[in-house]
Every structure is written in structure tokens, then in C-alpha cells.
Amino acid sequence: MPDRSKLKERPKSTDQPANPTCAVVERDAIRNAIAEWALARDTGQWERLRSLYAPGATMQTTWFEGSAGEFIERSAKGFGRSAIAQHLVGASVIDLCGARAIAETRIVLLLRAALGQSQVDVTCYGRFVDFFESRRSKWRIWKRVPVYEKDRIDPVNPADQLDIDREVLSQFAEGYRHLAYVQSRAGANVTKGLIEPGSVEEKDLYREGAEWLAQGRSKS
């Protein structure tokens, strides 16, 4: 379980719009972009998804790390073939500074896929940490990093007995262990070095976000 004391070190706003109403509008726009991302990704609306990223944006997931453009192309190529994924978006905490923002959002990833002769459902809980930029009055994702906290696996048919290699399963971090196991069994290369809750890497991510956010005033 994540060390909640560590989570207090997330970046804080270094600047706020002078008009409180403006801040509300900006945060709503960012929340809408996060929700739109989930719907576009899960329903295969690729051009809509592409419009949510800033030029040069990067993405990280359990199965991918690289440019947002390549992420979209690979997502489109594999859409509906071997697994069905849904992203449920929860509450967001958003810090603003000029033309930049950091959003941290609760998410639940639901994956249905084949594992051996069975169909399984994997449920993974975590957070998206998004670096946002405002370009031409539209908030776009510049960088997304996930923090996976816990997950579980269930057979779709309760009568099925899942054949899981416990040694292989134990090689993956606890927060996304079953998700990575199912994806690796389907041929995916699991991303190395994913951030774990309460880790030094998580603190480094928050520090990076705070430094990046502080430069937002000059970009506005």
C-alpha cells in the first residue's frame, strides 16, 4: 500500500489566475480533457485522442513508453483484437501556473483478456500524473506517468481454475502484478522502471513536476 505521507510532496501551485472564476474554468477544461482521453482511447476515436496531446508529448503505460503519437498508432493497431480495456476516471487534483498545470487523477483500469483457455478480468487501481500545457487556449497533455497501486485478477467464468505461474507473477511489482502478467502472456514487453507508490522515484516525479510547473509563468 502507498505511504500516504509521501503523497503530500506533490507539486503545489506557484501561481494562480487572479480571477478565481478563471481558475475554475481552467480546471474544468483540464478535467474534461482527462475524461475525453479515457473515452476516446476506449472507443477508438484516434484523431480525437491525438488532439488531446501537445506536440512532442510522451506516454507511459505497463506496455508502452515513448511518444504519444506512437502510443496512438499502436493502440489503434491492436484495438479490439485480443483484449478490451476501459479506463474509469475519478477525482482530479489540479495545480495551475500560467500556461502549465499538473493534474493527478484517480483511475481504475478494467481489462478483459484471454489467459490460457480462460477469459479473465483484471482490475487495476492507480493514478495518472499529467503534465499539461495550454496551447492556443486549449489544455493539452505534454507528459503522462501512471502510478499503479494495486490490482487483482478474476476468471470471467467462476468455475474456471486459473493456471498462473507464481514465479513469473512475482517478478512484477505488486501494484500492477496481475495486469503485467496477463499482458506479458499476450506477448507484450512490460515497461521497466514503472513508478511505485511511496518510492524515491515517485518523489522525484513530484519534484520534476514542481520544477516544470514553476516555469509556467514565462510560458503564459
N, C-alpha and C positions, 0 to 999 in steps of 0.2 A: 504493500500500500504506500502511496506517496507520503512523504514527510511534509505536512501542511505548513510547517514553519518555513520551509524553503520557498513556498509559493508566494510568500509576502514580498519576495525580492523581484517581482515582475516590474517592468519599466513603468514609471509614473509620468503623467502628462507634465511636460515642461512649459507648455503654453496652451492657453485655451482661447477660443474665439471670444471677443469682447462681449458679444451678444449671446446670452445663454440660449436663446431660441435657435441661433445658428448652430451651436454645439449639438443640440437635439437633432436638428435636421441632418447634420453631417453624420452623426452616429447612426441614425435611421438608414441613411444611404449605405453605410458600410454593412449594417446588419442585413439589409436587403441583398447586397452583393454576395454575402456569405450564403444566404438561403438560396439565392439564384444559382450559385455554383453547385449546390447539392442537387437541385432539381435538374439542371442542365446535364450534369455528369451522369446521373442515374437514368435519365431518359434519352440519352444520346443526342442532345442538342449541341453539336460540337461547335458551330460558329458562335452560338450564344455563349458557350463556355469560353471560347477564345477571347471574346470581347471583355471578359472579366479580368484578364491579366494585363499587366503593364508590359511594355517592350522589355525583353531580357529577363522576364520573370522565371523563377525556379520553383520546383516542386519536389517534395519528398513524401514517399509512402513506404509501406513494407515491401513493395515490389518494384519501386522506381525511385531514381534520384537523378535529376537533371533539369533540362529546360521545360517550361510549361508547354511549349509547342510540341516537343517530342512526347510529353505525357499525354496530350490530347490525341496525337496520332496513334499512339499505342493503345490508348483506351478505346478509340474508335475501331481499331483493327480487331480487338478481342471482344467487342461489345456483344453480349448475348450468346457467346459461343460455348463457354464451359462453366460460367458462374454468373450469378445475379447478385449485384451489390446495391445496397441502399444506404444513404447517409442521412441520419436523423440529426438535425441541428438544434441545439439548446440555447441557453443564455450566453450572451457575449459581454465581456468587459472590454471597453474600448478607451484608449488614451490617444489624445489628439495633440499635434504640434504643427501648426501651419498646414503644409501640404502633405504631411505624413501622419500615419496612425499605426498603432499596434492594437490588434484585436485578438483576444483569447476566448475561444468558443468551446463550450461543451458539445461533444458529438458522440453518437453511437453508430458504429458501422455494423450493418447486418449483411452477412454473406451466405448465400446458398450455393453449394458446390458438391461435386462428387468426391467421395473418398473411398477408394476401393469399389466395392459393389453397392455402397450405400450413398444416399444423399444426406448431407449434413447442413445444419445451420450453425454458423459461427457468429457470436455477438461480442463485439469489442468496444469498450468504453475508453474515451480519452478526450483530448483537447487538440484543437488546431490553434497554432500561434501564427497569425498572419501579419506580415509587414505590408501596409497599404500605402499607395501614393495617389494623390489627386492630380489627374491629368485632364486638362480641358474640362474642368468642373465635374469629372467623374472619378470616383474612387475605384482603383484597380489593385489587384493583388500583385505585389512585387516579389514576395517570398512566402512560402508556406512550409511550416515544420510541424509534424504531428508529435504528440506525446501520448503514447498508449499506456493506459493504466491497468486494465485487467480485461480478460476475455474468457470465453467458455465455448464449448462445442457440444452440440446435441444432435442425435440422429433424427431425421425427419420422421422416420418410422420408429416409434418407441421400441418395437420388438427387435430392431437390429442391434447386434453387438459390434461395436466399432473395433477394428483391428488397428491399434495405434502403436507405433514403435516408440516406446517411452524414452529410449536413449536419444533418438533423434529429436523428440519433443523437448527434452531437457536442454538442448543446445540453444534454444531461443529464449529471449528474455521473457520474464513472467507476464509482462503487460500485454504482449501480443503473441504469446506462445502458440496457441491453437490456430490463430489466423495464419501465422507464418508457416506452420506445419502443413496446413491444407494447401496453401499457395505453393510451397516448395514441392509437394507431391504432384501438383499440376504442372510442374516444370519451371516455375518462376525462380529467379535468383533473388533471395531475400536481401534487402538493403542492410549493409553492415553499419554499426555505429548509431542506430536509432536512439534518440534521447529517452532515458528512463526517468520516471518521476523521482524528484529528490536528489538527483545526481549532480555532480560537478558540471556535467555538460548542460544540464538544464539551467543552472546558474549562469553559465557562460552565454547561453542563448538569451536570457533576460538582460544580461549586461550588453550584449550586442544590440538588442532591441532598444535599450535605453540610449545608447550612443547614436544609433541610427535615427531614432525619433528626435533627438535633440537637434539634429541638422535640418529638421523640417521647416524651421522659421525662414531660413535662407532660400528654401525651395518654393515658398508660397508667393 
